[in-house]
Amino acid sequence: MAFYDISDNSRRFIAAEKLRGLGFQRIQRSVYMARGDTNLAKEAFRALLRVIDRSTDSIAVMVIPREYMKKAMFFSQIELGEEQLEVI
């Protein structure tokens, strides 16, 4: 999972494109999910670090174990992927 608070529109667009390019799927405006491991999380984090203004922006990338994701609850207008998660 990756999420950000980026103040500049062009940097925000670039960040979104970088995450999509790594296989992340948008679930909210600045929240993305992807199936992967620590290596993917590190790659995403490094990519976002190259985009942000470190004096104003913030990012977070984390690995959430599959067993926790199976217990997660979502409501989204966006398709959450091939493995349907419980939607409440």
C-alpha positions in Angstrom: 0.0 0.0 0.0 1.3 3.5 -0.8 -0.2 6.9 -0.1 1.0 10.4 -0.3 0.3 14.0 0.4 1.9 16.0 -2.4 1.2 19.7 -2.7 2.1 20.3 -6.4 -0.2 19.0 -9.1 2.5 18.0 -11.6 4.5 16.1 -8.9 1.3 14.4 -7.8 0.6 13.3 -11.4 4.1 12.0 -11.8 3.8 10.1 -8.5 0.6 8.5 -9.6 2.1 7.5 -12.9 5.2 6.0 -11.2 3.0 3.9 -8.9 0.8 2.7 -11.8 3.9 1.8 -13.7 4.9 -0.4 -10.8 1.6 -2.2 -10.9 -0.2 -0.2 -8.1 -3.9 0.4 -8.5 -5.6 3.5 -7.2 -8.2 3.0 -4.5 -8.6 6.6 -3.6 -7.1 9.8 -4.9 -3.8 9.4 -3.2 -4.0 5.8 -2.0 -2.7 2.9 -4.0 -2.5 -0.9 -3.5 -0.4 -3.5 -5.2 0.3 -7.2 -4.7 3.9 -7.5 -3.9 6.6 -7.9 -1.3 9.2 -5.7 0.5 11.2 -5.3 -2.7 8.2 -3.7 -4.5 7.6 -1.5 -1.5 11.2 -0.3 -1.5 11.1 0.3 -5.2 7.9 2.4 -4.9 9.3 4.3 -1.9 12.5 5.2 -3.9 10.5 6.2 -6.9 8.3 8.5 -4.8 11.3 10.0 -3.0 12.6 11.1 -6.4 9.4 13.0 -7.1 8.4 14.7 -3.9 9.5 18.0 -2.4 10.9 16.8 0.9 10.2 20.1 2.6 6.5 20.0 2.0 5.3 16.6 0.9 4.9 13.3 2.6 4.7 9.6 1.5 4.2 6.2 3.1 4.7 2.8 1.6 4.0 -0.4 3.6 3.6 -4.1 3.1 0.4 -5.5 4.5 0.4 -9.3 4.9 -2.2 -11.2 2.8 -3.9 -12.6 5.9 -4.6 -9.0 7.1 -5.9 -7.9 3.7 -8.4 -10.8 3.8 -9.8 -9.3 7.0 -9.9 -5.7 5.6 -13.2 -4.0 4.9 -13.5 -1.8 1.8 -16.1 0.3 0.1 -14.9 1.7 -3.2 -16.2 2.7 -6.6 -12.9 1.4 -8.0 -12.3 -2.3 -8.9 -10.0 -3.7 -6.2 -8.5 -6.4 -8.3 -8.9 -10.0 -9.3 -9.2 -11.3 -5.7 -12.4 -9.8 -4.3 -12.1 -8.4 -0.8 -15.0 -8.3 1.6 -16.9 -5.1 0.9 -19.1 -3.7 3.6 
